């Protein structure tokens, strides 16, 4: 029924967040002050209530098949995890205490078997539990760290857990024994063979906001070493007692995402706000040595960097935005010349709108063929079009 509409009113409890459930038949609503989560069924027009969520904007996940909804909760001053059966009307099937004192968030593995939970920024501690409530392992770095965990993601296969801290390191754990197998560290000098793409200066004004230009490419070598600028984090984390100071230092990894194949890892760092890093993540048949592959350098700080969920029309695509009237696209399988040579390419694309549009966020469609570009109070959609001659 194209004329069917629905309206949800939260009432006095307020509403801080709402999003779709995987079945597209329910909407998950978070009330203010962490009072409860309300699951509204659009098919039956009924509501299911879950009390005392830990956070209104994080600490929850759906299993990949949509069967279970996992929610971090706070009961009687203890961190708890609730597992709810979605097809059965979000009926509680498991409820157990977590090995944390002040839970920061959770990350559910793609296989749906394990959940990573970690402490707030004051302590570097990550625990792995299963959905039954069994505590499997705990990871803390060997060296002393100033602050704790900032980002945690799973490899698409579920075989690796990637942990980014407030220090300039990313720790990679294997699910075989939950041991550290590799570490990625931010360094100023780029390894030999790393590709650096630089955004052309003043290209938007020179093309009257209608440009479509490639970035400038440079490859690090012994004869052409490449060095990036890294801001030095403070030696001591500022406290909330200092006027106009953030309690967290300007350091560490700010975002991490894998490609659909799991062979590329996209990361951004606080110390390098204008740079996006793409690492080669080895497949099972190669020696496990993650290496920096590409750096994308913009003229303005990057506000969002997103890897496509699925392979795009050709290859894997990364979309970046910097709060300007443009979107930046990196692809690892573009046609580079008339001879049919293919390789990676980074392009800056102006957003052709009649009104002023500052792209502050980007989101990929689930199939990887569409891109949503968002300003503060407007959005537009972009699609990759393929014809016999070219893809654009």
C-alpha positions in Angstrom: 0.0 0.0 0.0 1.8 3.1 -1.2 -0.4 5.4 0.9 0.3 3.6 4.1 2.1 5.7 6.8 2.9 5.3 10.4 3.8 7.7 13.2 5.6 6.8 16.4 5.3 9.1 19.4 7.8 8.5 22.3 5.9 10.5 24.9 7.4 11.9 28.1 10.3 9.4 28.0 11.8 11.2 25.0 13.6 9.8 22.0 17.3 10.0 21.3 17.8 7.4 18.6 15.7 5.3 16.2 16.8 2.8 13.5 15.4 -0.1 11.5 15.7 -3.7 12.5 17.2 -6.1 9.9 13.7 -7.4 9.0 12.5 -3.9 8.1 9.3 -4.7 10.0 10.4 -3.2 13.3 11.9 0.1 14.5 14.3 0.2 17.5 13.8 3.4 19.6 16.1 4.5 22.5 14.6 6.8 25.1 16.3 9.6 26.9 18.3 9.0 30.1 18.8 5.4 29.2 15.4 4.4 30.6 14.5 1.7 28.0 14.6 0.4 24.4 11.3 0.2 22.7 10.8 -2.2 19.7 7.9 -1.1 17.6 6.4 -3.7 15.2 4.9 -2.1 12.1 3.1 -5.3 11.1 1.3 -5.8 14.4 1.4 -2.2 15.8 2.7 -3.5 19.1 5.6 -2.5 21.3 8.2 -4.5 23.2 10.1 -2.9 26.0 13.7 -3.6 27.2 14.7 -1.9 30.4 18.0 -0.2 31.4 20.2 -0.1 28.2 23.8 1.0 29.0 23.9 3.6 26.2 21.4 5.2 23.8 23.8 5.3 20.8 26.1 2.3 21.1 26.5 -1.0 23.0 24.1 -3.0 20.8 24.2 -5.1 17.7 22.1 -7.5 15.6 23.5 -10.9 14.5 24.2 -11.0 10.8 21.3 -13.3 10.1 19.0 -11.0 12.1 18.1 -13.8 14.6 19.4 -12.2 17.8 19.6 -8.7 19.2 22.4 -8.1 21.7 22.2 -5.2 24.1 24.6 -4.0 26.8 22.6 -3.2 29.9 23.2 -1.9 33.5 21.5 -3.7 36.3 22.2 -3.1 40.0 25.4 -1.3 39.2 26.7 -4.2 37.1 27.4 -4.4 33.4 25.1 -7.1 31.8 24.5 -8.4 28.3 21.0 -9.3 27.1 20.4 -11.6 24.1 17.0 -11.3 22.6 15.3 -13.6 20.0 14.0 -11.2 17.2 11.6 -13.6 15.4 9.9 -14.4 18.8 9.1 -10.8 19.5 12.4 -9.9 21.1 12.0 -12.5 23.9 14.9 -12.7 26.3 16.9 -15.9 25.9 20.2 -15.0 27.7 21.1 -12.5 30.4 24.5 -12.6 32.1 27.1 -10.4 33.8 30.1 -9.1 31.9 33.7 -9.0 33.1 33.9 -5.2 33.0 33.5 -2.5 35.6 32.6 0.4 33.3 31.7 -1.0 29.9 32.5 1.3 26.9 30.8 -0.7 24.1 30.5 -4.1 22.4 31.3 -5.6 19.0 29.5 -8.8 17.8 31.5 -11.1 15.5 30.2 -11.6 11.9 29.7 -15.3 12.8 27.5 -14.4 15.7 29.4 -16.6 18.1 31.6 -14.1 20.0 31.2 -10.7 21.5 34.1 -8.3 22.3 33.5 -6.0 25.2 35.9 -3.4 26.5 36.4 -1.0 29.4 36.1 2.8 29.3 39.1 4.9 28.2 40.7 4.8 31.6 41.8 1.1 31.2 43.0 -0.9 28.2 41.1 -4.1 28.6 39.2 -6.2 26.0 37.3 -9.3 27.0 35.8 -11.9 24.6 32.6 -13.8 25.6 30.2 -16.0 23.8 26.5 -15.7 23.6 26.1 -18.3 26.4 28.0 -16.0 28.7 31.3 -17.9 28.9 34.3 -15.6 29.4 36.8 -16.9 26.8 39.8 -14.5 27.0 41.0 -11.0 28.0 43.6 -8.9 26.2 45.7 -6.1 27.6 48.9 -4.8 25.9 52.3 -5.9 27.4 53.5 -2.3 27.5 51.9 0.3 29.7 49.4 2.6 28.0 48.2 6.0 29.0 44.5 5.4 28.0 42.4 2.5 26.9 40.5 1.2 23.8 39.1 3.6 21.2 37.9 1.4 18.3 37.2 -2.4 18.0 36.1 -4.2 14.8 36.0 -7.8 13.6 37.5 -9.2 10.4 34.6 -10.2 8.0 35.6 -13.9 8.5 35.4 -13.5 12.3 39.0 -14.9 12.5 40.6 -11.7 13.7 39.7 -9.0 16.2 41.1 -5.6 15.5 41.7 -3.3 18.5 42.7 0.4 18.1 43.8 2.3 21.2 44.4 5.9 22.1 48.1 5.2 21.5 49.2 5.1 17.9 48.8 1.4 17.5 46.3 -1.2 16.2 46.5 -4.7 17.8 45.4 -7.7 15.8 44.2 -10.9 17.7 43.6 -14.3 16.2 40.5 -16.2 17.4 42.4 -19.5 17.6 43.8 -18.7 21.1 42.9 -15.0 21.3 46.6 -14.0 21.1 48.3 -11.0 19.5 49.5 -11.9 16.0 50.4 -8.5 14.6 50.6 -4.8 15.4 50.1 -1.8 13.1 51.8 1.4 14.2 51.5 4.9 12.8 54.9 6.2 11.6 55.9 9.3 9.8 58.1 7.6 7.1 56.1 5.6 4.6 57.3 2.1 3.7 58.8 1.5 0.2 56.1 0.9 -2.3 53.4 2.9 -0.5 51.2 4.9 -2.9 50.3 8.5 -1.9 47.4 10.3 -3.5 47.3 14.1 -3.1 44.2 16.3 -3.7 44.8 19.1 -6.3 44.9 22.5 -4.7 41.9 24.9 -5.3 40.3 22.5 -7.8 36.7 23.2 -6.7 37.0 27.0 -7.3 39.0 26.5 -10.5 36.3 24.2 -11.9 33.4 26.3 -10.5 32.2 23.4 -8.4 31.7 21.1 -11.4 35.1 19.4 -11.5 35.9 15.7 -11.8 39.7 15.3 -11.4 42.2 12.6 -10.4 44.5 13.0 -7.4 48.2 13.4 -7.9 50.0 10.1 -7.4 53.4 9.5 -5.8 55.0 6.1 -4.9 57.5 5.9 -2.0 60.9 4.5 -3.1 64.6 4.7 -2.0 65.1 7.6 -4.3 61.8 9.3 -3.5 61.1 8.8 0.2 57.7 10.0 1.5 57.2 11.4 5.0 53.9 12.5 6.5 53.2 15.0 9.2 52.1 13.5 12.5 51.0 15.8 15.3 52.5 14.8 18.7 49.9 13.9 21.3 50.3 15.4 24.8 52.5 13.5 27.2 49.8 13.6 29.9 46.1 13.3 29.2 44.2 16.5 30.1 41.7 16.2 32.9 38.2 17.6 32.9 39.3 20.1 35.5 41.3 22.0 32.9 39.2 24.8 31.4 38.2 24.2 27.8 40.1 20.9 27.6 38.9 17.5 26.4 39.4 14.6 28.8 40.8 12.5 25.9 44.0 13.4 24.0 44.1 14.1 20.2 45.6 10.7 19.4 44.8 7.2 18.3 42.8 5.6 15.5 39.4 7.3 14.9 37.8 4.8 12.5 38.5 1.4 11.0 36.6 -0.6 8.3 37.2 -3.7 6.3 36.5 -4.3 2.6 33.9 -7.0 1.8 36.7 -9.5 0.9 38.6 -8.7 4.1 41.8 -8.0 2.2 41.8 -4.2 2.7 41.6 -2.3 6.0 40.7 1.4 6.0 41.8 3.5 9.0 41.9 7.2 10.0 44.1 8.6 12.8 43.5 11.6 15.0 47.1 12.8 14.6 46.7 13.0 10.8 43.2 14.4 10.2 43.6 15.0 6.4 44.8 11.5 5.7 43.1 8.1 5.1 45.2 4.9 5.3 44.5 1.7 3.4 46.3 -1.4 4.6 46.7 -4.7 2.8 45.4 -7.4 5.0 46.8 -10.7 3.8 44.5 -13.6 2.8 45.0 -17.0 4.3 47.3 -18.2 1.5 49.8 -15.4 2.2 52.2 -14.8 5.2 50.3 -12.8 7.8 52.1 -9.4 7.6 49.6 -6.5 7.3 51.2 -3.6 5.3 50.4 -0.1 4.4 49.3 0.1 0.8 47.9 3.5 0.1 47.5 7.0 1.7 44.9 9.4 0.5 45.7 13.0 1.4 43.0 15.7 1.3 43.4 19.4 1.8 40.7 19.6 4.6 40.3 17.2 7.6 38.4 14.1 6.7 35.0 14.0 8.4 34.0 10.5 7.2 35.7 7.6 5.4 33.6 4.6 4.3 34.5 1.3 2.6 31.8 -0.1 0.4 30.0 -3.0 2.0 30.0 -5.1 -1.2 32.2 -4.9 -4.3 31.1 -2.0 -6.5 30.7 -2.3 -10.2 34.4 -2.7 -10.5 36.6 -3.4 -7.5 36.4 -2.0 -4.0 35.6 1.7 -3.5 36.4 4.0 -0.6 34.3 7.2 -0.2 35.6 10.2 1.7 34.1 13.6 2.6 35.6 16.7 4.2 32.6 19.0 4.8 33.0 20.6 1.3 31.0 20.4 -1.8 32.8 17.3 -3.0 33.1 13.6 -2.4 36.4 11.7 -2.9 36.5 8.2 -4.3 39.3 5.6 -4.3 39.0 2.4 -6.3 41.5 -0.5 -6.6 40.3 -1.6 -10.1 40.0 1.3 -12.5 40.8 1.5 -16.2 43.8 3.8 -16.3 44.4 4.3 -20.0 43.2 3.4 -23.5 45.4 0.3 -23.5 43.2 -1.3 -20.9 45.7 -1.1 -18.0 43.9 -1.4 -14.7 44.9 -0.3 -11.2 44.0 1.9 -8.3 42.9 5.5 -8.8 41.7 8.3 -6.5 39.3 11.0 -7.9 37.7 14.2 -6.5 34.1 14.6 -7.6 32.2 17.9 -7.2 28.6 17.5 -6.1 26.5 19.3 -8.7 23.7 20.9 -6.7 22.0 24.2 -7.2 22.2 25.2 -3.5 25.3 25.2 -1.4 25.9 21.6 -0.2 28.6 20.7 2.3 29.0 16.9 2.5 29.6 16.0 6.1 28.7 12.3 6.0 28.6 9.4 3.5 26.8 6.1 3.6 27.0 3.1 1.2 23.9 1.2 0.2 24.0 -2.5 1.2 24.7 -3.7 -2.4 27.6 -1.2 -2.8 26.1 0.4 -5.9 24.7 3.6 -4.3 26.1 6.3 -2.0 24.2 8.7 0.2 25.8 12.1 0.7 24.6 14.1 3.7 24.7 17.7 4.7 23.3 19.0 8.0 19.7 19.4 6.7 19.8 17.9 3.2 21.0 14.8 1.4 21.5 13.5 -2.1 22.1 10.1 -3.7 24.9 9.1 -6.0 25.1 6.0 -8.2 27.9 4.4 -10.3 26.7 4.1 -13.8 28.2 1.7 -16.3 27.9 1.7 -20.1 29.8 0.1 -22.9 32.6 2.7 -22.9 33.2 3.7 -19.3 32.2 3.6 -15.7 31.6 6.9 -14.0 
